[in-house]
Each structure stands twice: as structure tokens, then as C-alpha cells.
Amino acid sequence: MRIILPILSIIFFVSCNSSQRKISNWTEEEKELIFKDCINYTLDIKGLNLNESNEYCNCTLRILITKFDGKKEAEESLTKNITSNSIYEPCEKY
């Protein structure tokens, strides 16, 4: 047991090393704006309930943050290439 705890601690420390993480240029305001717009869209257009909308929008926001460095880049890319909307397919289960 004494060996397991230090090994788990080392694994945890290495996996959480912040120097290996990608730094996001997304501001909290941008994330909130995207999320709010998404909620309005899913409630009004897609006809999802509030819980489904919340799950769908969390999913799409995670994808956008991971794929693009910022809101402006995401908007430009998605506007130029309409087929880029397929990036949301993993979220369609909601």
C-alpha cells in the first residue's frame, strides 16, 4: 500500500502538468456568449428541453474551445467552410 500511493501521486502530477496543456485564448465572456446563444438556438430552433440544451451546448463549447484558439477564429472558420458544422456531430446525441 505504501508503494501504491506514491506511484499514484506521481501519475497524477505528471498528467496534470500545466506546461503540457494548450493555453486557451477564449475569454470567459466569449464562452458565456457562445453558450447563451447556443441555449437560445437549441430551445427555440431545435426544440430541446432545458436539460438537453445544456448538455448539447456544453458539448459544442468544449469542441469549439478545443478546435479553435479563440471565438474570432472559430467564427471565421465556420463562416468560410459551412461543412465545418459537422464538428458538432458528437453532440447530436442530445
HELIX and SHEET records of a PDB file:
HELIX    1   1 ILE A    4  SER A   15  1                                  12    
HELIX    2   2 SER A   18  GLN A   20  5                                   3    
HELIX    3   3 GLU A   28  ASP A   44  1                                  17    
HELIX    4   4 LEU A   50  LYS A   67  1                                  18    
HELIX    5   5 LYS A   71  LYS A   80  1                                  10    
HELIX    6   6 ILE A   82  CYS A   91  5                                  10    
END                                                                             
